[in-house]
Amino acid sequence: MSLILIIEQILNGLQFGVMLFLMAAGLTLVFGVMGLINLAHGSLYMVGAFAAAAVAGATGSFVLALIASLAAAAAAGAIVELVVIRRLYARDHLDQVLATFALILIFSEGTRWLFGSFPLFLEVPRYLSGPVTLPGGIQYPLYRLAMIVIGLLIAAGLFWLIARTRIGIQIRAGECDREMIAALGVDISKLYTLVFALGAALAGLAGALVGAIQSVQVGMGEPVLILAFVVIVIGGIGSIKGALVGALLVGLTDTLGGVFLPRFFELFLAPASATSVGASLASMLIYILMAAVLLVRPLGLYGGRT
Amino acid sequence: MGRERMFNAAMVLALVLVPLWAWMTAEPFIITLATKVAILALAGVGLNIALGLGGLISLGHAAFFGIGGYAMGILASHAQTATPLMEWPFLIEGTNQMPVIWLVAVVASALAALIIGALSLRTSGVYFIMITLAFGQMLFYFAISWSAYGGEDGLSIWVRNEFPGVNTLDPIQFLAICYVILGAVLVFAARLARSPFGLALSAARQTSERVETVGLTPFRLRLTAFVISGAITGLAGALFADLNRFISPTMLSWHTSGEIMVFVILGGVGRLYGPVVGAALYILLEHLLGGVSDYWQVFLGVLLLLIVLFARGGLIGAITGREVAHD
C-alpha cells in the first residue's frame, strides 16, 4: 500500500466531504433558523443537476451550467417555501416529514415526466479535465481538485456571511429568538424565504458539480440527502461548523473505509470473503460512526438544541 | 354511539365483507390486492403503536419490514436448496414452515428494534427522525452488499411457504391467513392502547415530565413500544415476502418507511383503523391512478400534501369530524 494511494484517497474523501457540506449546510441552516426538517432537500440537489445538464446541453458552457444550477435550485426553493414550506413552520415534525416526503414524490415524478427516465450526461469541461500533477508527483484529476477548491471557497464564504454580514446577524438572531427580531423590525418571512433559497442554491450547485462525474438522474438526491442527515446529526443540528466537521469526517470515513477495509480483512481472511466482508462493513461504517458519536454526545459534536 | 365508534363498527363489517366479496368474485387479482392491503395495513398497525401511541416519528420502519422479509427469504432459500443455514456452532436448517418463519421474523425484528431503539431513543425530536432513517439506510446498504442472498438483485423463492392444514398456494386461503393475523393484531393493538402500559405511553407522549414524577421511566416505555412496533412490522415483512415470493433491498429502502408512514397518515394517526383505511386507500389510488398515468405518484404527492396541510386527521378524521391529537 503506497503513500500515493493513501494521499489520493484522502483527497477523494475530502472532495466527497466538501460536496456533502454543501448539502448539509442548507439543511442545518433551515433547521437552525426555521426549526424545519426538510426531506425534499435532495430534490433541490436533483433540480440543480438537471438544470445544469439542460443548460450545458443547450449552450455548451459549463460556467453557465453552474449558474443555471444555482438559479434553478434557488428559484425552486423560493417557490416551494412560499407555497408549501411556510405553512409548516408552526407544525410538528411529523407534518413536516410528510409534507416534504410528498414534495419528493412530486419533484421526482415531475422530473421523470419532463426529462424521461434515462440519465442525462453533464460533461466535465475540457479546461478542467485530465490529471494534474501535485507536489510529490501525485497525479490527480483536475476536476476533483477544482471541486475541493470550489467547496472550500463556498464554505469560507458561508462562514463570512454568517459571522460578518448584516444578513448573517439576522440569521443568527432568528435562530435565537424569532419573536424578538420580528419585533425589531426585520421582515422575518422574507428572511426565511432567503435562507431557504440560499440552502437550496448550495444543494443545487452540489448536484451540478457531482452530476459531472456521475450521471444526472431522478432519485440521485436521496442517497446524498441521507448522508447529509448523518452529517448534521454528527455535527449537531443547526451548527454550520458542525456541518463542516461532520461532512469531512463522513467523507473521509466512507472513502477510506471503502478502500482500506477490504485490504485490512485480507490480512487474516481469504481474498474473496475479505472483499465481501470489507465491503459490507465499509457500507455501514459511517452509521457506526454516527452511533458512536451519539453515545458520547447525543446532541452531536457542536449541537445545543433539539 | 359516537361517530368514531360507528365508523369502527363499519370498518369491522368491511373487514369481514371484503374477503367474502373477493371469495365470491373468485377474481385472483382482487384477492391479491386485498391480501396486499391486509399485509401493508399490518405494517402500518405496527408503526402506529410507535407513532400514534408513543409519538415516536420513526422514519426507519422499513428496517423491520425488510428484516422480516429477509428472515423469510433466508430460511426459505436454504429450505429450497436443502443446504443448512449454518453448521457451526450448531446445525441450523432452513425451513418452509410459515409459523417458524414468522417466529424468526418477529424475534429478529424485535431484536433489531431493541438495538436501534436503545440508541435512537437517547435523542428526541428531529434527531430521532434522522437517526432512525440513517439506521434503516445502514441495513439497506448492508443488504445490497450481502451477495450471499442476492445483493442488489434480491432473491426469489419458487414456491410459497407452507402452513399446516392450509393450501397457501390458493390465493383465497393465503388471504385468510393474512386476515386472521391482521385481525388478531388489531385486537392486540386495541387492548394495548387501553392497558396500563398504553395509557402510560400515551401520557409520556403528552407530558413526559409528569410520567417521570409518578415514578415511571419514559425511556423504558418508549423502548418497549418501539420493540413491539418493530416486531409487528417485521411480521408484516415476512408475509409481504411470501405474497411476492421475492425479497430485495427495496423492502429496506427509506421509500418503504415513508410509504408505511403514509398509510398511517392517510387513514389518521393514532386511530386503530387508521393504517387499514390508509393502506386500502393507497393501494386503491395506486391501482386507479396507475391506470391513468405512469406518473401517478405526482398525484399521490399532491393529495398527501393537501391532507397534511388541510385535513390533519386523515380520512377517518374527515369522516368522524374529530381530530386526535398527535405531537
Contacts between the chains, C-beta under 8 A, distances in Angstrom:
chain1	res1	chain2	res2	distance
A	31	B	126	6.5
A	37	B	126	4.9
A	37	B	129	6.2
A	37	B	130	7.5
A	84	B	305	6.6
A	84	B	309	7.4
A	87	B	309	5.7
A	92	B	326	7.2
A	92	B	327	5.8
A	93	B	57	5.9
A	93	B	125	6.4
A	93	B	126	5.6
A	93	B	129	6.1
A	94	B	51	7.5
A	94	B	57	5.1
A	94	B	265	7.9
A	94	B	269	7.3
A	94	B	326	6.3
A	95	B	308	5.3
A	95	B	312	7.2
A	97	B	57	6.3
A	97	B	59	6.5
A	97	B	129	6.2
A	97	B	261	7.3
A	98	B	261	6.9
A	98	B	262	7.2
A	98	B	265	5.5
A	98	B	304	6.5
A	98	B	308	4.8
A	99	B	304	7.8
A	99	B	305	5.8
A	99	B	308	4.5
A	99	B	309	6.8
A	101	B	258	4.9
A	101	B	261	7.5
A	101	B	262	7.3
A	101	B	304	7.3
A	102	B	300	7.9
A	102	B	301	4.4
A	102	B	302	7.4
A	102	B	304	3.9
A	102	B	305	4.1
A	102	B	308	6.7
A	103	B	301	6.9
A	103	B	305	7.1
A	104	B	258	8.0
A	104	B	301	7.5
A	105	B	297	4.6
A	105	B	298	6.8
A	105	B	300	5.9
A	105	B	301	3.3
A	105	B	304	7.2
A	106	B	298	5.5
A	106	B	301	3.8
A	106	B	302	6.4
A	106	B	305	7.4
A	108	B	297	7.3
A	109	B	295	4.6
A	109	B	296	7.9
A	109	B	297	4.5
A	109	B	298	4.3
A	109	B	301	7.0
A	110	B	295	7.7
A	110	B	298	5.8
A	112	B	295	6.4
A	113	B	295	5.0
A	113	B	298	7.1
A	222	B	254	7.3
A	226	B	133	6.2
A	226	B	134	6.4
A	226	B	137	4.9
A	226	B	254	6.7
A	229	B	130	4.3
A	229	B	133	6.2
A	229	B	134	6.0
A	230	B	130	7.7
A	230	B	134	5.1
A	232	B	130	7.4
A	233	B	127	6.2
A	233	B	130	5.1
A	233	B	131	6.1
A	233	B	134	6.9
A	237	B	126	6.2
A	237	B	127	6.7
A	237	B	130	7.9
A	276	B	145	7.2
A	276	B	147	6.0
A	276	B	148	7.9
A	279	B	145	4.9
A	280	B	142	5.7
A	280	B	145	4.5
A	280	B	146	6.2
A	283	B	138	7.8
A	283	B	141	4.0
A	283	B	142	6.3
A	283	B	144	7.2
A	283	B	145	5.1
A	284	B	138	5.1
A	284	B	141	6.7
A	284	B	142	5.7
A	287	B	134	5.6
A	287	B	135	6.4
A	287	B	137	7.3
A	287	B	138	3.7
A	290	B	131	7.2
A	290	B	134	6.0
A	291	B	119	5.4
A	291	B	135	7.9
A	294	B	119	6.4
A	294	B	122	6.3
A	294	B	123	6.7
A	294	B	131	6.9
A	295	B	119	7.3
A	295	B	122	7.6
A	298	B	122	4.8
A	298	B	123	5.0
A	298	B	127	7.4
A	299	B	123	7.4
A	299	B	127	7.3
A	300	B	127	7.8
A	306	B	123	7.1
A	306	B	124	5.7
A	306	B	125	4.3
A	306	B	126	6.9
A	306	B	127	6.1
